Amino acid sequence: MKNKITIKDRYEFLKIILCGKFKPFLKNEIDENIVSEVFYKLKKNLDKNNYKQKLINYLKKYYGSNNEVYLTSSGRNALFFILSNLKLRKKEVLIPSYSCLGLIEPVLNKELRPVFVDIDDNLNPSFKSIKKSISNRTGVVIIPHIGGTFARDTKKIIEYCKKRKIIVIEDCCQAFGLEYKKKKIGTFADISFFSSGIGKPVFTPEGGWIVIKKGIIKNFSFSELEHENYDEVYRRFSDFNKKFSNNPFHVLKRQIVDRLKSISKKNNPSFVNKKKKDLNNLSAYLILDQIKKHKENLTKRSKMANYWNKFIHINKNIKIITKNNSIYNKFFIYSDKVHKKAFLLSGVEVENGYVPLHLRYDFKKFIKTDLTNTNKIWEKIYSLPTRPSYTNNLT
């Protein structure tokens, strides 16, 4: 069968990696030498810059004076602190089943109840499904902009929830830099959160932030945070740099480790409320350095998307999901496994889509609406690489 991975296929795949012809889905684009220099100066107190405050100032200017900005060590921690400060009386939180564990984990940490809703054909939450799911127990609706594509039902969802005094939170973890009709993503709802972690538009080892319209949450506070020294942060950057490099042996190691993780299953994962880390000054430097390049990176991503559009256009058996109103953090397509296999054996790593949350672990116990579209398409979805550094070596 064409879909089956044969021993010969595995050999060819290994040869591509070891010959340095493999193009990983993710690649570190941070200059290691510059980071080493900044690390040394910060550690020795030779660099007295407060990069955390510089990052806050940059983001406040970016989002406008009507918004408050708070830094976190990850997108999921950002959502955790938002939910902590909201002090919800109504305990149900609506989220799309087609999303990552990072969205449901803070909900469970706060002992809230997730309700799974369906997605539209752009993989973003469906207004129809949300409207059907809202009850007198609904406290929050979360709208992810998956892959950096604007959730087209955003305005309808916000307007409908506002009439019912339901809080709407934008999940912009994959969408920094996206604008819709000249309005920045994260400013449609009163509350939003972002990530600068692995696989995000601002691609660093860790980081995130919260954007809240002034007056929505008074006296926003964080629970006790764990502070880290520069050595710990720099060690994580070094691991990150190796994991997402072009070095064939590091690529091979990541492939093996990721494969082992994918076949390791836990029936009942324990979402323990772990100690939350404060964002270190070195991490803030990395985020600020990368965030300033976002316009240039968006242009390069757009070129990559155009390349894939032209490449795929001739093959009617592959459907392009990511089209308009996107920064192309992920270029989603839909096809049979035979085409996915062809990409891999040509040296292009693809990223699998999500396994819907209602099909994972014991999450089937939670309330869900009719998830027709989610169930119909999830198994055939994957994403092609659009890292800015690929512009020249894929085209």
C-alpha positions in Angstrom: 0.0 0.0 0.0 1.2 3.5 -0.9 0.3 4.8 2.6 2.4 2.3 4.4 5.8 3.3 5.6 8.2 0.6 4.4 11.7 -0.3 5.6 13.0 1.3 2.3 11.1 4.5 3.2 12.7 4.6 6.6 16.2 4.1 5.1 15.6 7.0 2.6 14.3 9.2 5.4 17.4 8.5 7.5 19.7 9.2 4.5 18.0 12.5 3.9 18.6 13.5 7.5 22.2 12.4 7.7 23.1 14.1 4.4 21.8 17.4 5.8 19.0 17.6 3.1 16.2 17.4 5.7 14.3 20.7 6.3 12.9 20.5 9.9 9.5 22.1 10.5 11.0 24.3 13.2 14.4 26.0 13.2 16.0 28.3 15.7 16.7 31.7 14.2 18.3 33.3 17.3 22.0 34.1 17.0 23.7 32.0 19.7 26.8 34.2 19.8 24.8 37.3 20.6 22.8 35.5 23.3 26.0 34.2 24.9 27.4 37.8 25.1 24.2 39.2 26.6 24.0 36.3 29.1 27.6 36.9 30.2 27.0 40.7 30.6 23.7 40.2 32.6 25.3 37.6 34.8 28.3 39.8 35.6 26.0 42.8 36.0 27.8 44.6 33.1 24.5 45.0 31.3 22.0 46.9 33.6 19.1 47.0 31.1 15.7 46.0 32.5 14.6 44.1 29.4 11.4 43.1 31.0 10.3 46.7 31.3 11.6 47.4 27.8 9.4 44.5 26.5 6.4 45.8 28.4 6.9 49.3 27.1 7.2 48.0 23.5 4.0 45.9 23.8 2.1 48.8 25.4 3.0 51.0 22.5 2.1 48.2 20.0 -1.4 47.5 21.5 -2.2 51.1 22.5 -2.5 53.1 25.7 -5.9 51.7 26.5 -4.4 48.3 27.4 -2.4 46.9 30.2 0.3 44.3 29.5 1.6 41.6 31.9 4.5 39.2 31.2 4.4 35.5 31.9 6.7 32.6 31.3 4.2 30.8 28.9 0.9 31.1 27.1 -0.7 28.5 29.4 0.5 30.4 32.5 -1.0 33.5 31.0 -4.4 31.9 30.8 -4.0 30.4 34.3 -3.5 33.9 35.7 -6.3 35.4 33.7 -8.7 32.7 35.1 -7.3 33.2 38.6 -8.0 37.0 38.5 -11.5 36.6 37.0 -12.7 34.7 40.1 -15.5 33.1 38.1 -18.9 32.2 39.7 -20.1 30.4 36.5 -17.7 27.5 36.1 -18.1 26.4 32.4 -15.5 27.5 29.9 -16.2 27.0 26.2 -13.2 25.9 24.1 -12.8 24.2 20.7 -12.1 20.5 21.0 -9.6 21.0 18.1 -6.9 22.6 20.3 -3.9 21.8 22.3 -3.5 20.6 25.9 -2.1 24.1 26.8 -5.7 25.5 26.5 -7.5 22.9 28.7 -4.8 22.5 31.3 -5.3 26.0 33.0 -9.0 25.4 32.9 -8.6 22.1 34.8 -6.0 23.7 37.1 -8.6 26.2 38.2 -11.2 23.5 38.7 -13.4 24.9 36.0 -15.4 22.7 33.6 -14.5 22.7 29.9 -17.2 22.5 27.3 -16.0 21.4 23.8 -17.3 23.2 20.7 -16.9 22.6 17.0 -14.7 24.3 14.5 -15.3 25.9 11.1 -13.4 25.0 7.9 -10.6 27.3 9.0 -10.1 25.3 12.2 -11.3 28.1 14.4 -14.3 28.0 16.8 -17.8 28.1 15.1 -20.3 30.7 16.2 -23.1 28.3 15.6 -21.6 25.7 17.9 -20.8 28.3 20.6 -24.3 29.7 20.5 -25.7 26.2 20.9 -23.4 25.4 23.8 -23.9 28.5 25.9 -26.0 27.9 29.1 -26.7 29.7 32.4 -23.5 28.0 33.6 -21.2 29.6 31.0 -18.6 32.0 32.4 -16.0 32.2 29.7 -15.7 31.6 25.9 -12.1 31.3 24.5 -11.5 32.1 20.9 -8.2 30.7 19.5 -6.8 32.1 16.2 -5.4 28.7 15.1 -2.2 28.8 13.0 -2.3 32.6 13.0 -5.5 32.7 11.0 -8.2 35.2 12.1 -11.2 33.5 13.6 -13.9 34.9 11.3 -16.7 34.5 13.8 -14.8 36.6 16.4 -17.0 39.7 16.3 -20.3 37.7 16.3 -19.1 35.6 19.3 -18.1 38.8 21.2 -21.3 40.6 20.5 -23.5 37.6 21.4 -21.5 37.0 24.7 -21.6 40.7 25.7 -25.4 40.7 25.7 -25.3 37.7 28.0 -22.5 39.0 30.2 -20.1 36.2 29.3 -16.4 36.9 29.2 -14.6 36.4 26.0 -10.8 35.7 25.9 -8.8 35.7 22.7 -6.1 33.0 22.5 -3.5 34.7 20.3 -0.6 32.3 21.0 -0.2 31.5 17.3 -1.2 34.9 16.0 1.1 37.7 17.1 1.4 40.2 14.3 -1.9 39.4 12.8 -4.3 42.3 12.0 -7.8 42.3 10.7 -9.1 45.4 9.0 -6.2 47.3 10.5 -7.0 46.2 14.1 -4.4 44.2 16.0 -5.3 40.7 17.1 -5.7 40.5 20.8 -7.7 43.8 21.0 -11.0 42.5 19.8 -11.9 41.0 23.1 -11.3 42.7 26.5 -8.8 40.1 27.5 -6.2 38.2 25.4 -3.1 36.2 25.9 0.0 35.4 23.8 2.9 33.0 23.7 6.5 33.3 22.5 7.3 29.7 23.1 8.1 26.7 20.8 6.4 26.9 17.4 4.9 30.3 17.9 5.4 33.4 15.6 7.8 34.8 18.2 9.9 31.7 18.5 12.0 31.5 21.7 12.4 28.9 24.4 9.7 30.4 26.6 7.5 33.4 27.3 4.1 34.9 27.1 2.0 37.9 27.9 -1.5 39.1 28.8 -3.3 42.1 27.2 -6.3 43.5 29.1 -8.3 46.6 28.4 -7.9 49.1 31.3 -10.6 48.7 34.0 -11.7 45.2 33.1 -9.7 43.5 35.9 -8.7 45.8 38.7 -5.5 45.1 40.7 -4.4 42.2 38.5 -2.2 40.0 40.6 0.1 37.0 40.2 0.4 34.2 42.8 3.8 33.7 44.2 6.3 33.2 41.4 9.5 31.2 41.3 12.5 33.2 40.2 15.3 31.7 38.2 19.0 32.6 37.7 20.6 33.4 34.4 22.4 30.0 34.3 19.1 28.1 34.3 17.6 30.2 31.5 20.7 30.1 29.4 20.9 26.3 29.8 17.3 26.1 28.4 18.3 28.3 25.5 21.3 26.0 24.7 19.0 22.9 24.7 16.5 24.8 22.5 19.3 25.8 20.1 20.5 22.2 19.7 17.0 20.8 19.4 16.0 23.1 16.7 19.2 23.3 14.7 20.1 22.0 11.2 22.7 19.6 12.7 21.7 16.1 11.3 22.5 14.4 14.6 20.3 16.8 16.6 17.6 16.5 14.0 17.7 12.7 14.2 17.7 12.8 18.0 14.6 15.0 18.0 12.9 12.7 15.5 13.5 9.7 17.8 12.6 11.4 21.0 9.4 12.9 19.5 8.4 9.5 18.1 8.9 7.8 21.5 6.8 10.5 23.2 4.0 10.0 20.6 3.7 6.3 21.3 3.9 6.7 25.1 0.3 7.0 26.3 -1.0 8.0 29.7 -4.6 7.0 30.4 -5.3 9.6 33.2 -2.8 12.5 33.1 -2.5 14.5 36.3 -2.8 18.2 35.6 -1.1 19.3 38.8 -1.0 23.1 39.4 2.8 23.4 39.2 4.9 26.2 40.5 4.8 29.2 38.1 8.1 30.7 36.9 8.7 34.4 36.6 9.9 35.6 33.3 13.7 36.1 33.5 15.4 39.3 32.2 17.4 37.2 29.7 14.2 35.6 28.4 12.7 39.1 28.0 15.8 40.1 26.0 15.3 37.1 23.6 11.6 37.9 23.2 12.1 41.6 22.6 14.9 40.8 20.1 12.7 38.5 18.0 9.5 40.5 18.4 11.1 43.5 16.7 11.6 41.4 13.6 8.0 40.4 13.3 7.2 42.6 10.2 10.1 41.2 8.3 9.2 37.7 9.3 5.6 38.1 8.3 6.7 39.2 4.8 8.9 36.1 4.6 6.1 33.8 5.8 3.8 35.2 3.2 6.3 34.3 0.5 6.5 30.8 1.9 2.7 30.6 1.8 2.7 31.7 -1.8 5.3 29.1 -2.6 3.2 26.3 -1.1 0.0 27.6 -2.8 1.7 27.4 -6.2 3.2 24.0 -5.3 -0.1 22.5 -4.2 -2.3 24.2 -6.8 -1.6 21.5 -9.4 -2.6 18.7 -7.1 -6.4 18.6 -6.7 -6.1 15.9 -4.0 -4.6 18.3 -1.5 -6.9 20.9 0.1 -5.4 24.1 1.4 -7.0 25.1 4.7 -5.0 28.2 5.5 -5.9 30.9 3.0 -6.8 34.5 3.9 -6.4 36.8 6.9 -3.4 34.8 8.2 0.2 35.3 9.2 0.8 31.7 8.2 2.4 30.6 11.5 1.1 27.2 10.3 0.1 26.4 6.7 -2.6 23.8 7.2 -3.5 21.4 4.5 -5.8 18.4 4.2 -4.9 15.2 2.3 -4.6 11.5 2.4 -1.5 10.0 4.0 0.1 9.2 0.7 0.7 12.9 0.1 2.0 13.4 3.6 4.4 10.6 3.1 5.6 12.2 -0.2 6.5 15.5 1.6 8.5 13.6 4.3 10.4 11.6 1.7 11.2 14.7 -0.2 13.0 16.0 2.9 10.2 18.4 4.1 9.1 17.8 7.7 5.4 18.3 8.3 3.6 18.9 11.7 0.6 16.8 12.6 -2.6 18.5 13.5 -4.2 18.1 16.9 -6.0 15.0 18.2 -9.3 16.6 19.4 -9.5 17.0 23.1 -12.7 15.0 23.4 -10.9 12.0 22.0 -8.0 12.2 24.4 -7.4 10.7 27.9 -10.6 10.8 29.9 -11.8 14.1 28.5 -14.8 12.4 26.9 -16.5 12.9 30.3 -16.8 16.6 29.6 -19.8 18.2 27.9 -19.6 18.6 24.1 -21.8 19.8 21.3 -22.2 18.2 18.0 -18.6 18.1 16.8 -19.3 17.1 13.2 -16.7 19.1 11.4 -14.0 18.3 14.0 -14.6 14.6 13.7 -14.8 14.8 9.9 -11.4 16.4 9.2 -9.0 16.1 12.1 -7.2 12.9 11.0 -6.2 14.3 7.6 -4.9 17.7 8.7 -1.2 18.6 8.9 0.9 21.7 8.4 3.8 22.6 6.1 6.8 24.7 7.3 6.8 28.4 7.0 9.7 29.5 9.1 11.1 32.8 7.8 14.6 31.3 7.3 13.1 28.8 4.8 12.4 31.5 2.2 15.6 30.9 0.3 16.2 27.2 0.7 12.8 25.9 -0.2 12.1 28.1 -3.3 
